[in-house]
């Protein structure tokens, strides 16, 4: 045999066997790399989900605090309104004439300042 033929045969056999070896080793490596990438994707998604959950929880806590504060303010306003209604009802039952009653005067003045047509005080008889 000629040395050229031997070299060509060795190279072509080496290329062929190298190709087969690469074919059989690339697949497992590719699967391993794909599995690692998917694991990173899942980890990234879990991290993002945790960040969103923490932000959601913090927002809920802040909203709860605001709602509680508004409910407290509403209780105070409702108590003042109830006291005002009681005072006005008692003013209608007192013996002082309505044009001289300080409670009814103040109520009439306040109703005029806010432009409330339904709040006009009716004269007692």
N, C-alpha and C positions, 0 to 999 in steps of 0.2 A: 504494500500500500504506500501511497504517496504521503509525505508529511502534511501536505496541504489537506488531503482528504481526512487524515486523522484529526488535524486541528479543527476542521469544519465539523466533523462528526462529534468531537468532544464539546465544541461550543454549542452546537445545535442540541445535543443531548443535555448539556448544562442549562441551556435556555428552557428546554422543554421541562426538565425536572424542576428548575427554578420556578417556572410558571405554575406547575402543578403544586409545588410546595406553597407558593404564594396564594394560590386558589384555596388551598385547604387551611391556611393560617389566617387569611384575611377575613373570612367569614366569622370565625369566633371573635376575632378582634373587633370587627365591625359590630357584632352583637353586643360585646362588652361596652364599647363606646356609646352605642345607642342606649343601652340600659343606664349608663352613668348620666347621660344627658337627660333621659326621662326622669331619673331620680332627682337631678338638679331642678328640672321643671316643676316636679311635685313639691320639692322643698321651697322653691321660690313662690309657688302658689300658696303653700301653707303659711309662709312668712307674710305674704301680702294679705291673706285672709285674717291672720292674727292682728296685723296693724289696723285693718278695717274694723275688726271686732272691738279693739281697744278704743278706737275713735268713736265708735257707736256707743259703747258703754259710757264714755266720758260725756258725750252729748246728752245722753239720757239722764245722767246724774245732774248736769247743769240745768236741764229743763225741769227736772223734779224740784230742784231748789227754787227756780223761778216760779213754778206753779205754787209751791208752798208759800212763798212770799206774797204772791198775788192773793191767795186764799186768806192769809192773815190780814192783808189790807182790806179785803172785801168784808171780813168779819167786823173790822173796826168801823167801816163805812155803814154797814148794815145796822150796827148797834147805835151809831149816831142818828141814823134815819129813824130807827124805832123810837129813840128818845124824843126826837123832834115830832113825830106823829103823835106820841102820847101827850106832849106838851100842848100841841095844837088842839087835840081833842079835849083836854082839860080846860083850855082857854075858852072853849065854847060853853062850858058848863059853869064858869065862874059868874059872879054877880056884877063885875065891872062891865060897863057898856063897851061894845065892840070897838067904837071909835077911840076909846081911851085905853084899851087893853094893849100892853106892851108886846105881848107875844103875837097877837094878831096884826099889830102895826108892822112889826119886824117881818112877819111872813108876807104881808102885802107888799112891803118894800122889796123883799128878795124876789118875789114873783115878778114884779115889774122890772127889776134889773136884768133878770135872765130872759125876759120876754115870754114867759110861760102863760099862755091864755087859759090853760086848764087849772092853773093854781090860784086864780082869783079868789079872794076871800069874800064870802057872802055875808051880808049884814045879819046880825042876830036880831030877833024880835023880842 
